[in-house]
């Protein structure tokens, strides 16, 4: 009962501290929304169609018209006719950023098998990413046209070789040649021999495709700010020691362990509530800005145990920080630095598999890493309680180390 009275007192004080409420609840939600909005904006930029001024010096040419049609066939660029007489001045003046030129006699040269080159010019206002995007699209379309032309020419040569044969043996007619070339090109597009498939690493998704990448952000920020709540525990302990409250309480009929549990309990509950609110807010608010809601997997008991262990670990870390910090500056500065750095190397900002082997190895030295591994195993890979026992064991070990070290170093006066 004594511990509960102390916990209730701290909870009431926390409820009156708007700054702490904002830091522990609204700030992580703001981080998730901001990062998700930035990610969504970058995705929209990638999906935007780039307008490319086109100077066609071979108007009416069969191959040049085919080239223009292929350039505009959903490849991320859209051509607009431009005047050849003003293109150089417009590039220099920044009116246009780049321009693609189809040379004169382009169709005739391609048909005759004579090498011909498209010209991509760009001015000082063009970005390297735009130039490279247009260059790759134009190069790919030109290569496809070249392949189609060579295929037709090759079949035409075979037709010429059999032109003296009886009519019933002349299988390479002009019509058949065009049909065969068109069929081969269509098959190459719809059933390519080589293809590129983009996917998340199997060690992250375990082969599942029905998950949302936003789960990384929601889990990372929820866990990182849950550990930042350890600073609340450390600050509360420092304030009690500075004001002499501990000394007065120790003369009352109360054991020291009751006093310590009373200081830990409110922050343990706050950490649990914080994680629940942050994840729930992500599920509700992310779709409102056009992002997908994070997935939660199919093992709610495993998620509950992860949340409890993270809250215990965070609270125990707060006891250790409160025992080690001797001044108010240390509580604020050292605690914040340690907790933010731990969150970064532990994969809270960037998933651990992206950080590389070196940082990934360092990340294993902080509890954030193991909490995120457990959370992602349940939400992204669809695993259950048995599968995350190693991660839960590491979280429990960190909790025991923090609490034991904090207890040994703790001074009530």
RADAGI-V967529 format. One record per residue. RES is the residue in one letter. NEAR is the number of other ideal C-beta (glycine too) atoms within 12 Angstrom. Layout:
BEGIN
res=(RES RES)
near=(NEAR NEAR)
END
This chain:
BEGIN
res=(X X X X X X X X X X X X X X X X X X X X X X X X X X X X X X X X X X X X X X X X X X X X X X X X X X X X X X X X X X X X X X X X X X X X X X X X X X X X X X X X X X X X X X X X X X X X X X X X X X X X X X X X X X X X X X X X X X X X X X X X X X X X X X X X X X X X X X X X X X X X X X X X X X X X X X X X X X X X X X X X X X X X X X X X X X X X X X X X X X X X X X X X X X X X X X X X X X X X X X X X X X X X X X X X X X X X X X X X X X X X X X X X X X X X X X X X X X X X X X X X X X X X X X X X X X X X X X X X X X X X X X X X X X X X X X X X X X X X X X X X X X X X X X X X X X X X X X X X X X X X X X X X X X X X X X X X X X X X X X X X X X X X X X X X X X X X X X X X X X X X X X X X X X X X X X X X X X X X X X X X X X X X X X X X X X X X X X X X X X X X X X X X X X X X X X X X X X X X X X X X X X X X X X X X X X X X X)
near=(13 23 24 18 21 33 29 18 23 36 26 13 24 30 18 12 21 13 14 28 23 15 26 39 35 22 25 40 32 21 29 41 29 20 28 35 22 17 24 24 17 14 17 15 17 14 12 16 22 31 23 38 33 36 34 32 27 28 18 16 24 20 34 35 22 27 37 33 20 26 36 25 19 14 22 26 32 22 34 22 21 28 19 24 10 16 31 21 17 24 27 18 14 14 19 29 30 38 39 47 33 40 26 19 19 36 27 19 24 33 24 14 17 17 13 28 17 37 26 32 28 30 23 16 18 27 16 14 18 28 26 19 29 37 25 20 31 35 21 23 34 32 19 30 35 29 20 32 33 20 25 31 21 20 28 24 16 20 24 17 15 20 17 10 14 9 10 8 13 19 20 24 20 17 14 19 27 20 18 24 27 19 19 23 26 15 14 19 20 11 12 13 9 7 10 6 8 7 15 24 17 13 19 28 27 23 15 25 18 17 29 29 30 34 40 37 42 45 47 43 45 49 48 44 44 53 53 44 47 51 41 47 51 44 38 42 42 33 23 30 29 19 14 14 26 28 16 15 27 21 13 17 10 23 17 21 18 22 36 35 27 34 43 42 32 35 45 38 30 38 43 31 26 41 41 28 29 40 41 22 30 39 26 19 29 33 18 16 22 17 31 25 27 36 31 30 34 19 25 16 17 30 37 23 28 45 36 27 38 49 40 37 48 50 46 41 43 46 42 36 41 43 30 26 35 18 16 19 14 21 31 22 18 25 35 25 19 31 38 24 23 37 37 27 29 42 38 42 29 23 31 36 23 18 22 15 12 11 23 23 15 20 34 26 19 37 47 45 38 36 48 49 41 42 49 46 35 38 44 39 31 25 30 23 22 15 20 34 21 18 34 36 18 30 40 27 21 35 34 21 22 36 32 17 20 31 23 14 19 33 22 25 16)
END
